[in-house]
Amino acid sequence: MADTSKIAKNLERFAQAVAAHDRENPTHNAYGIGLAHFDMERLGLEEGEEILPGITIHADGGVTGNFRVLCDGQHEEGLTEAEEEAVEVIATQSLPVVSPGVRPFEPFER
């Protein structure tokens, strides 16, 4: 069993994260917290365990020491469009090619 102070601190962080998510994304419904499997074991939590009202624990492939709020919305929709625009803008710009070493059109000296 994990130290109760660790669990209390994590529950507080989970509640803060869910509240922040709900405040910033009123059209999405949070349903869980995604944790790395190692963190679930370390804290003594089980998959599907309800830790806050309506919020359950889920194993995900995240990095240990981090968690994420799981919801029914698509948060990355705008990011994909922005990435596509950035690629398009970069692809239309031409840049001079500079190679290190010998300067162009100069004889090589030893």
MARGUBA-600119 format. One record per residue (C-alpha): y, x, z; residue in three letters. Coordinates in steps of 0.02 Angstrom, whole numbers, padded with zeros to 5 digits, always signed. Each point is the difference from the previous one (the first is absolute). Layout:
residues N
YXZALA...
//
This chain:
residues 110
+00000+00000+00000MET+00171+00065-00046ALA+00137+00029+00128ASP+00090-00165+00035THR+00171+00081-00020SER-00048+00054-00178LYS-00056-00175-00043ILE+00158-00075+00078ALA+00112+00117-00100LYS-00092-00039-00161ASN+00006-00188+00031LEU+00187+00015+00027GLU+00019+00097-00164ARG-00111-00126-00093PHE+00106-00145+00065ALA+00162+00089-00049GLN-00067+00038-00175ALA-00059-00179-00029VAL+00169-00068+00061ALA+00094+00121-00114ALA-00112-00047-00147HIS+00025-00186+00029ASP+00188+00021+00018ARG+00017+00102-00161GLU-00127-00101-00101ASN+00019-00184+00049PRO-00105-00060-00149THR-00154+00106+00049HIS-00121-00036+00142ASN-00068+00147+00100ALA-00183-00020+00045TYR-00057+00171+00061GLY+00023+00181+00044ILE-00085+00132-00108GLY-00065+00151+00095LEU-00103+00152-00047ALA-00180-00019+00057HIS+00019+00151+00115PHE+00149-00081+00089ASP-00096-00162+00022MET-00141+00093+00086GLU+00120+00106+00104ARG+00089-00155+00065LEU-00160-00098+00025GLY+00048-00136-00124LEU-00117-00092-00117GLU+00021-00065-00177GLU+00063-00179+00003GLY+00053+00006+00183GLU+00155-00105+00033GLU+00127+00108+00090ILE+00154-00111-00017LEU+00006-00187-00036PRO-00055-00016-00183GLY-00008+00190-00024ILE-00169+00085-00019THR-00054+00182-00016ILE-00063+00061-00169HIS-00069+00170-00051ALA+00089+00076-00148ASP+00004+00168-00084GLY+00163+00050+00083GLY+00039+00164+00085VAL-00048+00017+00182THR+00147-00025+00117GLY+00081-00128-00115ASN-00019-00187-00020PHE+00066-00130-00119ARG+00039-00184+00008VAL-00113-00100-00116LEU+00071-00156-00080CYS-00027-00123-00143ASP+00151+00061-00101GLY+00023+00127-00139GLN+00118+00133+00069HIS-00023+00125-00141GLU+00054-00114-00145GLU+00177+00070-00007GLY-00060+00179+00020LEU-00108-00010-00155THR+00146-00064-00105GLU+00115+00137+00068ALA-00131+00134-00037GLU-00021-00064-00179GLU+00189+00004-00025GLU+00012+00176+00070ALA-00137+00061-00116VAL+00084-00082-00148GLU+00169+00078+00040VAL-00073+00172+00026ILE-00102-00011-00160ALA+00156-00033-00105THR+00098+00150+00064GLN-00018+00169-00083SER+00011+00160+00099LEU+00015+00180-00061PRO-00158+00101+00024VAL+00025+00160+00097VAL-00145+00118+00025SER+00001+00138+00128PRO-00018+00178-00056GLY+00063+00066-00166VAL+00161-00075-00063ARG-00018-00082-00170PRO+00044+00103-00153PHE+00011+00164+00095GLU-00117+00145-00031PRO-00128+00036+00133PHE+00038+00164+00091GLU-00123+00100+00104ARG
//
